Amino acid sequence: MSPKTMAHIQSNLALQQFQRLFAALAAASPWTKGLLTAALGALAIRAWHAARPSKPLSLENSDQPGLFKKHSSFASFPVPAGFTYPRIRVFYHAHPQEAKLPSTLPLLVFMHGLGGNATQFASLLTSLVNVAPCLAIDLPGCGLSDFAPKDERAYTTAAFAELLATAIDRYRNKDENQQVVLVGHSMGCSISALLASSHSPLHRRLNTNYIAGFIAICPKASPPSDKEAMNIDRLHWMPAPVFDLLRWYDRRGGLNSTSVARVVGHEADDETKKLQQKYNRQSKSAVFLRFVTAGLPAKGSQAADSDVIPWPGKEVWSGIKVPLFLLAGGADKLTPPEQVDEIARWLSEKPRQTADGVAMPEEPGVTTNPNTVPTTAGDIQLSQDHITNPSPRHDSGPQTLPKDMIKDDKKSTKHGFVLKTAKISAPAAHGFMYTTPYVRVVSGLIEEFLAKHVDERLSMGWQLQHLTTSGKWDVKNLKKWQSIAPCSDPIGGVFRAMKTMREVDPSHNPTDFVKRFSHTAIPDGVAMVLDISHESPVYNPKKLEEGGVEYHKFPTVSKLPPTADEVEHFITTVDNLRRSLPQTSFGTSPLSSTSSNPPLPSSEEDANRPTIGVHCHYG
């Protein structure tokens, strides 16, 4: 029987049930009518799902960033627990200068959270792929990965940790003992912690001695509380169509809906809200329910009778013996910043003893907000508690903190490794790693941590110096590059076309460019450089930043026409840059507005404002 025929039969059966309920509704009591109406809505959604045509997920028919389209593939992964994940989307991007740099450069491995997918790291990867080789996967049922196998034991946090370890084992250079740095977001931190911790239940059966660092973005410190576990237990019996109905209710308001604000906050810019709305649409209710309930299986189920490894808590987190960087958003309601404080405390405290040398009882763990959803990203952050006890849309507190403030701290763990924490003040929320105003900040913090505390070779400065001294770093066609003018006059009062700089060039290098063409040298000079090339630049952008010129990357893939979404994203990116053009020494001020999307400057204002320099890999 063909899939189309099967869908038709399922649709007819669902519609027959719909008709029977409709007939019963007319003769029912008011209380019964309420129950039947809810069931009627659920069956209507089921009928719509069954009749809706679907396409197999692929890179061609999906809305994917260009970077992911070019560097993604699909693979099957058998794991030590005995499961096989038949079709997992893998993103792997070798370093652009792989052949010219040491083969032992660490591999960065990214793990998304519940309700997310690997493309949520796209903004960070734009810069990090130029620092190290990068690997990411979509968990089963997320992004472009198939929702298989069906065994619920394959959807526990520990099972996902084994899947990630298997993917790492396939892509890292084992012959050179290549080291790995884990980068997790939300539930992805819990998965990664099971690999990074020497106290992990998986430590004995998985060889993860290659892990050299761990970056945890919005981590959850403790397993679900008793109340959260009770709410999760209720989800065992909730059909996916009913959950779809709840999600539909949660999405009312579009970009200003609760489902969007829950993750990125009410004050996020429209571009970020659109991005979150897209992630919400990509999340599947059946996948969410499987993920959440697998870790706390129902009594009497197949998983309940097996040895299910619990979600990471104090024991696992306190056993991490590698450099660790914890990042949190001040307005994060899903994994509040206090979770970072608790993990840091566990890693810093030494066991307390009585005068007789007997260990004292442990202090109670971090208390969780009972209104906090016990999972991660997306509009599927619903639980039974939120359904029956909805919390207000707005709350006070961290939002009053200064917006551009980062609370940064660095110390050593009790194991003697670096422990760095960074809290980005409100309105930074759970999705701050892909929120427009914070992407550059987060990327810079991560790159600094990698270079200072993991491996100095992960510094772009070190790599450029290595390539320069070895004579391997330059533009591909120097003669062609030399024939191009360094920088054009202003175009429309917005842009200046420019050719890429060369670190080793006597005149068109970052330092001299700042002196000749920046907004500090001429009124309509360049305040921001927008690099639209796919590869890493042959100059050190840090020297631009030191001269007061911001560096932004918007990679385009050569010979691949941009999609409509990418064109829209480019326009939005430029508009956001124009709104934030800095004040110059010649009296022009940036736009000021309390709105998250202030108006663009007029053409008259543009004529006297700093400009945006744009270059590709030549000019």
N, C-alpha and C positions, 0 to 999 in steps of 0.2 A: 504494500500500500504506500502510495507516495505521500510525502510530507504535506502537500497541498490538500489531498483527500482527507488525511488524518485531521488537519486543522478544520476542514469543513464539517466533519463529523462531530468534533469537539464543540464547535460553535453551535451546531444544531442541538446537541444535548444540553448545553448551557442555556440556550434560549428556551427549550422545553421546560427546564426547571424554573426559569424566569416566569413563564406563563402560568405555571401551576401556583407559584407563590402569589402572583398578581390576583388570581381568582380567590385564593384563600384570604387575601388581605381585606377584601370587601366585606366578609362576614366576621372578621375578627374583632376582639375587644380592643380598646385604645392601647393597653399595655402590650398586647400581642402585636398590634399594628406597628408599634415602635420597633420590636425585635424583627418582625418580618421586613420592615422597611430597610433596616440595616443589612439584612441578608440579601434583600433584593438588590441593593446597591453593590454588594460584593459580587453577586452573580453577574450583574451587568458589566462590571469591570472584567470578570473572568471571560465573559462572552466576547468582549472587545479584544482582550489579549489573544484569545484563541483565533479570532477572525483576522487579526492584524497580520499582514504579510511581513515576513522577517527575512533579512539577508544574513548570510554567514559573516561574522566579523572578520574583517581583513584590513590591511593597510590602505587598500584602494578605496573602499566604501566607508571609511571612518574619518572622523574629524580629528586629525592628528597634526601636531606641529611638524614642520619640515624636518627638523633634526631627528625626530622619532621615525618619520617615514623612511628616511635614508638609512638609519642604523638599527632598525628593528628586524627581528626574525622570529620564527616559532620553533619550539623544541619540546620534546618529551623528556620528562625527568622521573625515573624511578628513584625512590628514596629508601633509606635503611629500614623504615618502619613497615615496608612491604607494599606501599601504595605507588601507583604510577600516575603522574599528572600528564595527560596525553598531549596537550597543546597549550604551552605557556608562552606568552609574548616576552621576548628577551630584547632589551636595549643594550647594545654594547658599542662603545665608541672608543677606539684606540686613541692614544695621544696623537695629535696632528704631526708631531715630530718624532714619532715612535722610533724610527730607524736611526735617529741621530742622538737619542737620549739613552741613559742607562736602562737596560732591560728589567732591572729590579725596581723601577719606579712603582710605588704602591698603587694598588687598584682601589678606586672608590666604589663602594657598593651601596645602592640606595634601596630602601624598603618603605613602601607607602603604607598608609593606615587603612582602617576599615572604612568602606565607602569611597575610597580613593583609587588611584591608579598611578602608574609610573610617570605619566605626563604632568602630574602635579609638581614634579621636580624640574620641569622644562626650563623655567626661568633661572634657577640656580645652575642647571647644567650648561646653560649658554656660556657661562664663564668657566665653570669647573672642568669642562672637557678640554680646556686649554692648559690645565694644570696637571691632570693625571688621566689615565684611562678610566672609564666609567662604565659601570654595569648596573642595570635595574631590571626588575621583572614585574609583571602584573600577576598578582595572586589569582588563583582559579576563580573564574566568574567575574573578575574585575577587569576593566579596560578591555583588551582584546583577547584575553585568555579564556579558554573553554571552562565552563562550569562542570568540571569532572575531575576525579571520580565522584560517585554518588555516596560512598561510605562517609558518614558524618565524622568518623575518626580522622579523616584526612583534612579536617578543617579546624583543628585545634591550633593554638599558638605554637605548640611544640612541633606539630606536623609542618607548619609553615616554616619554622626555623630549619627543619631538616631539608625542606625544599630549597630554601635560600642557600644553605650550606652545599647542597648538591650542585646548584647553579654556579656558585663560586668555584667549586672544585673543577668544573668544566672549563671555566674561562680564565682563571688565574694561571700564571706561568709557574707550574710546580717544579719544573727543572731548575729554575732560578730561585726557588723558595720566595716567590713574590709575596709581599705583605699586603694586607687588606685593611682599609678603613671603612667602618660601617657608618652609614648615615640613615637614621630612621626618623619617621614622622609619626607621632602618636602611637597607635598599635604597632607600627613598624619598629618603634623603639623597644617594645616588649619582645617582639620576635628577635630583634638584634641582640638584646640583652641575654637571651638564652644561648647565643653563640659566643658572646664576649666574656661572660662570667665564668670564673673557675668554680663557682658553686652551683652551676647549672646542672639539672638532672641529665642534660644531654652531654655534659662534658666528657663522660667516660666513653661514650660510643661514637662521638664525633671528634675528629682531630681538628681543632680550631686554633692551634698554636700560632697560626700565621696572622692573627688579628693584631694590628699595631695601633689602633685608635678607634674611638667611638664618638660620634656626634649625634646627640639625641635632641630632636626638636619636638617640643610639647610632649614630653614623656609622661606616662602614668605610673606612679610609684607603687601602688598597691593593687592586689587582686580586687574584684568586686566585693563591696561590703555585703552584709547579710541582706540589707534592704534591696540593694542592686541585684543580688542573686535571686531574690524572690521575684523581682520584676522580670528578670531574664527567664526564670522558670515558667512564667505565664506565657512568654513568647513561644514556647515549645508547641503550644496548641493554637497559635494564631495562623490562619491560612494567609498565604502571600497576597491574594486579592484583597483581603480585609486590610492588610498593612498598606497596600497600594492606596486604598481609600483614605487611610489616615495620612499618608504622605501627600495626597492631593489636597487635603484640608490644610496641611502644614505649608503648602506652597502658595496659598492665597496671598496676593500682593506682589507677585512677580519678583522683581529685583529687591523689593522692600519686604519680602516675606520673612516669616520666622525661620524658615528652612535655610535661607541665605544668611540672614543676620546671625544665626546661631554659630556659624563657622567663621565668618569674616568680619562680623560686627556691623552695626547700623551706620557707622561713619565711613565705611569703606567706599572707595571711588567706584563709579559705575563699571569701569573695565573689570575690576576685581569681582564685583557682584555678578557680572555676566559670566565670568570664568567659573565662579562657584555654582551658578545656576546650571552651567553645562555639566559640571562634575555631578551635581545632584541628579540630572537626567540620566547620566550614564550609570548611576548606581542602581542595582537590581534588588528588589525587596527579598526575593527568595535567597539571594546570596547573603544579604545582611542577616537574615534569620538563621541561616546555616552557620555563619561565622560566630554569631553571638551565642547561640545555644550549644554549639559543639564543645566549647570550653567548659560549660556547666551542663552536662547531659542530664536528661530527664531520668528519674528513677525507673529501673527496669529495662532501659534501652541497652542496645548492644555496647554503646560507648561507656555506659555507666558500669558495666561489668568488667571493663578493661582498666588498665593502669593509665589513667589520664593525667598527664603532667599539668599542674595548675599554672595559672597566669603568674608571671614573675612578681615577686614582692621583695621584702627586705633582704631575705637570704641571697637571692640572685643578684640584686643590685649592689649589695655590699661586697660581692665577690668579684667585681670588675677590676682587673689589674692591668689596665692600659690607660693611656691618656684619655680623659673623658671631657667632653664639652656639652653642657646642658643649656638649652635655650628655651625661653618661655615668653609668652605674650601677656602683657599686663591685664588685658581684657578677655583672656581665654576663660570661657565658662565650662568647657568640656574637660580640659585638663588644666586646672588653675595653676598659676605660678608657684603656689605653695608645694606642689608636687616636686618641683625642682629642689626646693629647700629641704624637703624630706630626704630625697636621694642623697643630696650633698651631706646632710647630717649623718646618714647611715655610713657613708664612705669616710667620714672624718672622725667619728667617735671611736674610742677604744673601749673594750669591754670594761664595765665598772665592777669593782670587787669590794668586798667587805674587808674589815681589818684582818680577818682570818684567811683572806685570799679566795673566798668563795664568790663566784660570779653572782652579781645582783640581777634581779628580774629585768627583762627588757621593758623599756618605756613603751607606752601605747603608740601605735603608728599614726600616721597623718589621718585626720578626720576629713571625710569628704562631704561636700555639700549634698544634702539629700536630693536637691533638685538638679544635680549634675548628671547628665546621661553617662552611663558606664562604658562608653565606647569611644569612637573617634569622629572622623570627618563625614560631612555630607548631610543632606536633609533626612537621611534615614537614622539620624540620631534621636530616635523616638524610643521610649520605653513605656511600659504600662503605667508607670508613675506619672510620666508627662501627659499621658492621655487623660487620666482621671484627675490629675492635679496640675493643670497648666500653670506655668510660672509667668510673671509679667514680661512683656516684650522689652521693657527698658528697666535697668536697675542702675543704681548709683554705685559709687565706690572708686575703682581704679581709673575710671574715665577722667577723673579730675587731675591725674598726674600730668606733668609736662609731656607734650606729644613727642618731642625729639630726644627724649632722655633714655639712655641705655645704662642700666645698672650692671656693672661689670665686676666680676670678682675672680680671683685666681688663688688657689692654694694647693696643697698636696694632700692626697688621700692617705689613709692609714697604711696603704700598701706602698707609698712612696712615689706614686704617679701624679701627674698634673691633673687637677680638677678645676675646670674653668666653667663659670656660669655667667649667663647674660640674660637679663630680663628687659625686653623692649616694652616701654610703657604703653598704656592705653592710648589710642584705640587698637593697638596690635592685638589680634585675636588668634583663634586656633589656626587659621589659614594664613598667618602673616608671612610664611616663607614664599608665597606666590602673590602677596598683596603688593600692588605697584610701588607704593612709597618705601617699602621695606626690603625689596629684593636685593638692591645694591648693598644695603647695610648688612643683611644676613650673609650674602656672598662674601663680602669683605671680611666679616668676622670669621667665617669658616676658613677662608684662605689663610688668614693670619694664624689661626690655630694650627692648621696643617703644617705651615712652614716653620713655626716656632716650637711646636711641641710634639710633632709626629716625625717629620722628615724634612730637613731644610731643602731637599731637592724638589719639594712640592711648592716652592716659591717660584713665581714666574721670573723674578729677578735672577735667581740662581740658574734657571734653565736658559734664560737669554744670555747670561754671562758664559755658560758652558758652550752654547752654540756659537757665540761670537769668537771665543778663543779657539774653538776648533775649526772655525771657518765654514760652518755648516748652516749659518743663519742669515738669510737674505731674501729679497724678493726673487720670484722665479725668473723674471726677465728684466735684468737691471737696465739694459739699453732702452727697452720700452718704458720703463718707469721714469728714467731720466728725461724722456721727451715730453712728459706731462707737466703742466704748470702746477706749482705747489698748492695754490689756493685761489679760488675765483673771487670776484666781487660778490656782494650780497645778491641773492636770487629771491625776488619777491619779499625782501625784508625779513626772510625766515631762515634761508639756508646759505651756506657757502659750500660749493663743491671743492673737494680737495683730494689729493692723492695720499695714499697711506704713507706714514713716516717710516724712516729706517733708523734704527738705533745707532747704526755705525756711520750714518751720513753726516758730512761736515756741516750741512746747513739745514736740511729738512729732517731734523730729529725732534723729539718732544720738547726738549729744553729751548731750542731755537724757535720752534713753532710758537711757543708761548710768548716769546719776546717779540715776534714779528706779527702774528695774526690773532692773538687772543684778545678777549674783551678788556683786559687790563692794559693793552697796548693801543687799541683803537676803539672808538665808541661802539661800532657795529661789528666788533671782532667776535671770534668764536668763543662761546662760553661752554659749549658741550660738543663733544665729538661722538657721532653715531656711526659705529662701525657695522656695516651691513654684510661684511664678508663672512664666510662660513668658517674659515680657518683662524687660528690664533694670529694676532698681529706680529709683525717683525720689529716691534718696538715695545718698550715697557710702559703701559698705560699709567702706571703709578707716578711716573715723572710728569705726566699731564696733570694728574690730580694734585700733585705737590705745587704746580704752578697755577692752580685755581681753575683748571679746565676739567669738567667732568667727562668721564669716559663711559659710554653706553654701548652695549652690544645688541644688535638685532640681526641674527644670522639668517642669511638666505642661501639656499642650496643652488649651486651652479647648475644650469641647464634644466632646472625644474621650475616651471612657471609658478609663481606664488598663487595660493588659493585665495578665494574671496575673503575668507576669514583672516588670512595672513595680511592681506592688503588693508583690511579694516583695522587690524591690530597695529600695523605700522602707522596708519593715520592717527589712531588713538595715542600711540606712543609719542609721536611728534607733538600732538596737541598737549599732552601732559608735560612734555619737556618745555614747550613754549610758555605754559602757565607758570613754570617754576624757574624761568630764566633769572639769574641773579642780578642784584644791584651792581652797577659798575662805578668806577671812579669818575665817570662823566655825568653822573646825576640821574641816570635812568633807573627806576625802581621796578621790582617785580610786581606782578598783579597781587593785590591783597583781597582776599575774600574769605568769609567764614564757610562758604560752600565747599563740599568735597570736589565739585566740578565747577570752578569759577569760569567766567566768560573768557574767551580768547581775546588778545589785544587787537585793536583795529589796525588797518593798514598804515595809518598815520603814526600810531605808536610803534609799529614794527620797524618803521624807517629809522628809528633812533634807538633800537634795542639791540642787545647782543644777538648773535646768530648761532645756528647749529651747523657745525661742519660734518659733512657726510662723505665717507669713503668706502670703497670696496677693497679688493685685494691688490689693486693697482692704483686706480685713480677715479 
